[in-house]
Amino acid sequence: MVGNSSLYRKGTQAYFLSPGISQGKHERYWFDIREANLQKIGESRKAWVLLRIVSGWFAFFAINHIRQHMNKKTQDIRSNSGLVYGFYCELDEQNRLIRIISKNDESSSFSTELLDRAKVEQTLANEVNI
């Protein structure tokens, strides 16, 4: 673990940013990524996001997929967290997809596969050699 419960490191160069996702107001799923964690990761090419979704699903993708959606327009400053990038999530459990949408710019989004526990463990083993 590196500093808090959502950033982990394997060896000296592989990082995992793993925010938990839960339902917030209006029953939308959401999560934040803190700028402080991004600074700890730096420009590492071995950095991934592993989303833990309370309904038992996971999403796993290279951090560069979400970095493209982080800019001045999508950032926010929170009193307890500092500079953050907030995202909503729309789950399509039937098609096993998750759409990740910037809270401050809903035109900025991307989709990726929803994974169950067995699939995320297999993906981690294959992609990251854990």
C-alpha positions in Angstrom: 0.0 0.0 0.0 1.2 3.5 -0.8 -0.1 6.1 1.6 -3.8 5.2 1.8 -6.1 2.3 1.1 -6.8 3.0 -2.6 -3.2 3.0 -4.0 -1.1 -0.2 -4.1 2.3 -1.0 -5.5 3.8 -4.3 -6.7 7.6 -4.2 -6.7 9.1 -0.9 -7.6 7.2 0.1 -10.7 3.7 -1.4 -11.0 0.8 0.6 -9.4 -2.8 -0.2 -8.8 -5.3 2.5 -8.0 -8.3 0.8 -6.5 -11.2 3.1 -5.5 -14.3 1.6 -4.1 -17.5 2.5 -5.8 -20.9 2.8 -4.1 -24.3 4.3 -4.8 -24.6 7.9 -4.0 -27.4 10.5 -4.2 -30.0 9.7 -6.9 -28.8 6.1 -6.9 -25.8 6.8 -9.2 -22.6 5.0 -8.7 -19.5 7.2 -8.3 -15.8 7.4 -7.4 -13.0 9.9 -7.2 -9.4 9.7 -8.2 -7.1 12.0 -6.1 -4.4 14.0 -7.8 -2.1 13.1 -4.9 -2.3 9.5 -5.9 -1.7 10.3 -9.5 1.5 12.2 -8.5 2.7 9.1 -6.6 2.2 7.0 -9.7 4.0 9.6 -11.9 4.5 8.6 -15.5 4.7 4.8 -14.7 3.7 2.7 -17.7 2.7 0.0 -15.4 -0.3 1.5 -13.7 -3.9 0.2 -13.7 -7.2 1.1 -12.2 -9.1 -1.7 -10.4 -12.7 -0.5 -9.6 -14.4 -2.4 -6.8 -18.1 -2.1 -7.2 -20.3 -2.8 -4.2 -22.6 -5.1 -6.1 -19.8 -7.6 -6.6 -18.5 -6.4 -9.9 -15.0 -5.2 -10.9 -13.5 -3.2 -13.8 -9.8 -3.3 -14.7 -8.1 -1.0 -17.2 -4.8 0.9 -17.8 -4.7 4.2 -16.0 -4.1 5.9 -19.3 -7.7 5.1 -20.3 -9.0 7.4 -17.6 -6.2 10.0 -17.6 -7.6 11.3 -21.0 -10.7 12.3 -19.1 -8.8 14.3 -16.4 -8.3 18.0 -17.1 -9.1 21.4 -15.7 -12.7 21.0 -16.8 -13.2 17.7 -15.0 -11.4 18.4 -11.8 -12.8 19.5 -8.4 -11.3 20.6 -5.1 -12.6 18.9 -2.0 -11.9 20.1 1.6 -10.8 16.6 2.8 -9.3 15.2 -0.4 -7.7 18.2 -2.2 -7.7 18.1 -6.0 -9.8 15.2 -7.3 -11.4 13.9 -10.5 -14.9 12.6 -10.0 -16.7 10.0 -12.1 -20.1 8.5 -12.3 -20.6 4.9 -13.4 -23.5 3.4 -15.3 -23.6 -0.4 -14.9 -25.1 -2.6 -17.7 -25.0 -5.9 -15.9 -26.8 -7.8 -18.7 -24.1 -6.9 -21.2 -21.3 -6.8 -18.6 -20.3 -3.3 -19.3 -19.6 -0.2 -17.3 -19.7 3.3 -18.6 -17.4 5.8 -16.8 -18.5 9.4 -17.1 -16.8 12.6 -15.7 -18.9 14.2 -13.1 -18.1 17.7 -14.4 -18.3 16.9 -18.1 -20.8 14.2 -18.9 -19.7 14.3 -22.6 -16.4 12.8 -21.4 -16.8 9.1 -21.0 -15.6 5.6 -21.9 -16.8 2.0 -21.5 -15.1 -1.1 -20.4 -16.0 -4.7 -19.4 -17.6 -5.5 -16.1 -15.8 -8.5 -14.5 -16.8 -10.9 -11.8 -14.4 -12.0 -9.1 -13.0 -15.0 -11.0 -12.5 -13.0 -14.3 -10.7 -10.2 -12.5 -8.4 -12.6 -10.7 -7.6 -14.3 -14.1 -7.1 -10.9 -15.7 -4.8 -9.7 -13.0 -2.8 -13.0 -13.3 -2.5 -12.7 -17.1 -2.0 -9.0 -17.6 0.0 -8.1 -14.6 1.7 -11.4 -13.7 0.6 -11.4 -10.1 
